[in-house]
Amino acid sequence: MGFLSAMDPAVTCLLLLLVVAVLFVTEKIPLAVTSMLAAVACWVLGLVPINEVFVGLADSTVVLFGGMFIVGAAMFYTGLAQDIGGYIVKLFGTSETKLMVGVMVIAAAMSAFLSNTGSTACLIPVVIGVCKEAHLSPSRILMPLAFAAGLGGTCTLIGTPPNIIANVALKTAGMPELQFSFFEYAYIGIPITVCGILYMLLVGRHLLPKTDVNEEMAAMEVKQEIEANETTKSKKIICGVIMLGVIVTMATDLVPLEVAAVVGALLCVITGCLTERQAYDSIDWVTIFLFAGMIPMATAMNTSGAGKLIATYTVAAMGGNPSPYLITFVLFLLAVVLTQFMSNTASKALLCPVGIALASQVGASPRAVLMAILIASSCAFASPVGTPPNTLVLGPGKYSFMDYVKAGTGLIVVCLIVSVIVIPIVWPFFPK
């Protein structure tokens, strides 16, 4: 009986997650509403205390979103985004394929060394400006942008902060000599980034939503109209300096990302790059509430033991002495599933110790298993809530939940295939 009561919170959390997933997929009610209902349900079901139900609204990532929405809008109101977009169009042409390659390469390169969230936030206004110049629907380029940011983050130790969790797990397990070096991630990060870009060009772009370009651009013109008489060259310069300052500050870690974004947003209003009302109107509240509402759900997955329950049953299903290849494959799949709905930090923190223990059980080096978990946890491509870059493009791209499932699932399969081939070669299970 005690075992059953101990299981109750985990089972309850998994059932709630199932309901939320169904509502996300069907979109019978708006995504943001589903997300906030999930947060309240976590408290009603006793999965999180009342003081954590709306804590997501004060989360640093949500604050970062708000600040960057305003800085991005300032680039539109001053005309700077359109100017940069025009330059990129001249560089890559108006072909959807060439623009997609250009944007994805730029996003991946930036995300290897900067925050993938910050990189996406900085590039969104530029991409929309590019699409306007090339007469393309932003929905054709924004999701590839988010995916590329996620892929690029796998190339270095700092590409995405949770990457360092593997080193922490190895040190905790008494294996500090096996820790990964800064650029070691590139051995797998670069191949999956290249293959990911090729996939989006050859397959993924055919799965992206096709919207009416003229209608979408007309709506955008109304939402972010540029006052020709009020826009001056000096405002473009000021806005450019602010954006550059935000990027450099984020890159050098002088202050936290959210502080850089908020200061940038305040400067945009103070210097007249956009009005206070325009700043308020530029914030995409669907994105804010969608992301904030899922934070208690992610917390509940961790604290209730739901994530651990999934891991335990998965490990048990592999038998007593599984092949290291099977361990790597199964943990990759498990990490991919978990990371669609819980933070990739949490999924890595949960599975890294499991991976080390399983590898040690069969006498294999844990490095290959850990790298598979790290890569899989960054493959949150099939859900708008799996990773902040996906959430950021949801509103501007006018995407539905199923748009992510359609375009992102194939990308996950590509990453799995590349990982299964490359990881054991670079990090052998039984090194000599």
N, C-alpha and C positions, 0 to 999 in steps of 0.2 A: 504493500500500500504506500509505504514511504517512497519507493522508487517511482510509482505512478504520480504522486504529488510533485516529486522533483521534476518529472517530465512535463507536467502540465504547462508551465510558462513557455517552454520551448515549443510544444505542440500548438499551443494557442497562438504563438507568434507566427509559426509556419502557416497556420490556417488563415490568419489575418493577411499574411503576405500573399497567399493564394488569391484571396478576394481582391486585394489591391491590384495584383497583376491582371486579373480578369477585367477589372474596371479600366485599367490603363489600356489594355488591348482593345476593348470594345468601345471605349470613350462614350459610354452611355451618359456619363456626367463629365464635366470638364476636368482635365488633368490636374489643374491646381486645386480644384475642389476635392477631388479624390485624395490628393496628397495631404491636405489639411485635415480631412476626415480621418485619414490613417493616423495622423498625429494624435488627434483626440481619442481615437479608438485605443491607442497604445496606453493611454491613461485609464480609460474606462475598464480595460481588461487587466489593469494592474501590472502592465509591462514596464512602464516608466512612471516616476513620481510627477505630480502636477507641475512642479517647477521646471520640468524638462519638456513639457508639451510644446511650448512655443519658443524654446530656446534657440531654435533654428533661425528665427527672425533676427536674432542678434549675432548669428554666426559670422565669423570673419569673412567667409567666402561670399555670403549674401551681401555684406557691406562692400566687398570688392566688386560684385556684380553691379550694385547701384552706382558706385563711383564711376566705373568704366562705361556704363550706359550713358552717363552725362558727358564724359569726355568724348565718347564716340559721337554723340549727338552734336557737340560743339564743332566737330570736324565737318559735319554736314551743313550746319547753319552758316559757317564761315565759307563753305565751298572748298575747303582743303581736301576733304575726302574725294570729291569729284576730280580735283586736279591730280591727286596721286593716282586715282583710278585711271584717268586719261593717260598718264605716263606709263602705267603698267600695260594698258591696252596697246600703246604704241610699241612696247617692248615685246609683248607676246602675241599681239594681234587680237582679233575679235572672235576667234575660234573657241568654242566651249572647251574643246579638248586641250588646247594649248594653255588657256587660262587656268583650267583645273590643275594641270601639271605645275604651272608657275606658282599658283597659290599654295598647293600642297607642299612643294619643295620649300618655299619660304617659311610656311608654318612649321614644318618638321624641323628645319634648321634652327629656327628661333626656340622651339620647345625643347631642343636638346640641351640648351643652356639657360633658358628662362623658364619661369612657371608656364606650363601648358595652358592654364586658365588665363594668365595675364597675356600670353601671346595671342590666344583666340580673341580675347576682349579688345586688344589693340588692332587686330586685323579685320574684325567684323565691319567697321565703317569703311575701311579701304575696299573690302570685297564688294560691299553694296555699291560703292562708287564705281568700281570696275564694271559691275553688272549693268549699271546705268549707262555707262559709256558704250558698252558692247551690246546693249539691248538684249541682255540675258536675264532670266528670272534668278534672283538671289538664291532661291531654293535649289538651284542646280550646282551651286558652288559652296554654299555655307556648310552643308554637312560634310563634304570632303575636307573643308578647312578644319572642322572639329576633329575628324578622324585623323588627319595628318598631325594635328597637335598631340593627340594621344599616342600616335606611333613614334613621333620624334622624341617624346618624353622617355622612351625606353632605351635611348642611345647612350646615356651617361648616368653616373651615380646621382646627379642632381636634377636630371630631366623631370622627374616627378619625385617629390619628397619621400613617399613610401619606399622607394628603391633601397634606401639605406636600412630598412627593417631587416633584410636578409643578413646584413653584416652584424646587426645587433643580436639576431637570433643565433648566429654562429659563435659570437663572442660569449653569449649566455650559455651555450652548449659546450663551452670549453674548447672551441675550434677557431681561435682568432687568426691562425695562420691560413685559414681557408677563405678569409674575407675577400670580397670583390674589389678590384681597383677602379679608379674613376672612369676610364675609358673601356674597361673590360665588357661593359654592357653593349658596346657598339658591335661586338662580334655577332650578336643576335639582333640588336636594335636596327642596324643598317639593313640587313637582309629583309626583315619583316616590313620596314618602312618602304623599301623599294618595291617589294612584292605587293604591299598594300596599295601603293600608288598605281601600280600596273593593274591591280584588280579593279580599282575604282574607274580607271580609264576603259577597261575592256568589258567589265560586267556591271560594276556598281552603279555607274552613271545611268544605265538603262533601268535601274530600279528606283532612281530618285523621282520624286513627284514632278509631274509636268503641269505647270500652272500658266495662266495667261499673262505673258510678260507685260503687255500694255496695261492691263487692269491692275497688276501688282505695282507697277511703277507709278501709275496714276495715284494709287492709294498712298504710296510712299511720298509722292510730291506734296500731297495734302498734309500728311503727318509731319514732314520735315521740310517745309517750304523755306526757301532761301530768299531773304529780303534783299533784292539786288541793290537797292539804294543804300541800305545800311551796311552791307558787307564791303569791307575795305581790304586792301592788300595787307595792311598792318595787322588786322584781326587774324588773317590767315597765318601770318608769321607768328603772332602771339600764341595761337592755338597749336601750331606746329612745335613751338618751343616747349609748351606745356606737355604735349604728348611725348616729345623726345625726353623731357625730364622725367616723366612717369616711367617710360621704358628703361632708361638708364638706372633710375632708382630701384626699380624692380630687379634689374639684372645684377646690381651690385649688392643687394640686400642691405642697403643703408637703413631702411625702415621696412616694417612689414608691408606686404603687398596691398592690404586694404587701406593702410594709411596713405601710401603713395596715390592710390586711386581717389580717395576722398579729398586729399589736398589738391590733386589735379582738377577734380570736379569743382571745388570751391574757387580755384583760380580762374576757371573758365567762366564762371558766373561773375566774379569780381571784375574781371577784365572786359566783360561785355561780349564775350564770344557767343554767349546765348543768354537769354533772360531767365529769371528764376522760374517763371511759369513753364518755359520751354524745357528747363532742366527737370522739373517734376513730370512733365508729359513724356519725357524720353525714357523714363524707367519702365521696363517691361515687367509688370507686376505678376504676370503668369509665371515667368521664370523665377521670380523671387519666392512666391508662395509654393511653387512646385518643389523647388530645392529645399526650402526651409521645412516644409511638411514632411519630407522623407528622412530628415535627420533623426527624429525620435524613433522612426521605424528601423533605421540602421543601428541605432543604439540598442533597441530592444533585441535585434538579431544577435547582438554580441552578449548583452547582459543576461538575457533569458536562457542562453545556452542553445538557441535554435541553430546557429551556425556550427557550433561544436557537435550538436546532434547529427547534423547532416554529414559532417566529417567522420564521426565515429562509425556511422552505418556504412559509409562509403569504404572506409578502411577495412571494416569487418567483411564486406562483400568481396574483397580482394583475396581473402584466404590467409593462411598462416605464413607462407613464404613466397610472396609475389615477385615477379620479375621487375627489375628497376625500370625497364621500359614501360611496364604496365603502371607502376607507381607514378611515373612522370606523366603518362597520358591521362590517368584518372584524376590526379591532382590538378592538372591543367583544366580539365573539363569542370571539376568542382569549383575551382577558383573563378572560372569564367561565369558560371551560373551565379555564384554568390556576389560577384562584383557588379552585376547588373542592378542590384537593389541595395547593397550595403557598400559603405565606403571602401575604396580599394586599399586604404590604410588598414582598415579593420580586417578585410579578407586576407591580406598578407600577414598581418600579425597573428591571425588565427591559424593559418595553414603552414607557415614557415616552421614552427616547432614540430608539427605533424610530419612534414616532409623530412626533417632531420632525423626524427625518430624512426621513420620507415626505412630511410636509406641505411641508417646504422644497423637496423634489424637484418638486412640482407647483405651487409658488409660492403655497401657501395658508398662512393663519395657523395655527400649531400649537395654538392654544388650544382649539378645538372637539375636535380629535383627543385632546388630553390629557385634557379633561374626560370624554370618552367612556371612556377607559381608567380614569380614577379611579372613575367610577360603576360600571363593569363589574367592577372589582376588589373592589368592596364588595358585589357581588351573589352572595355565596357561600351561596346559599339552598338549593342542591340536595344538600348534603352535610353530615353532622354534624361534619366535621373542617375545613370551609372557613373558619370563623370561630369564635372562642371563645364568643360567645353561643349558637350552635347546639350546641356541645359541652356547655355548661353545662346545657341543658334536656333533654339526651338521657336521663339517668338518671331525674330526677323525672317526666318525661313518658312514660317507658317506650316511647320511640320506636324504630323500626327504621330502617335506612339508607334503605329505600325510602319511608318516610313523608316524609323530606325531599325525595326526588326527586319524589314525587307533588305535594306542596303547594308546593315551592319552584320547580320548573321554570316553571310558569305565571307566578309572580311575576317571574322573570328576563325572560320574554317581555314582560311589562307594562313593566318598567324599560327594556328595549331599545326598545320602540315609543315610549315617552315621550321617551327620550333622543334618538332619531333625529329626532323632531319639534321638541323644544325647543332642543337644543344648537345647531344651526345658526342658529336665530333669535336666540338671545342672544349667541352667539359666532360671527359670520359667517366663512365660509372666506376670503372676499375683502373685508375691511372697507374702507370708503371713506376 
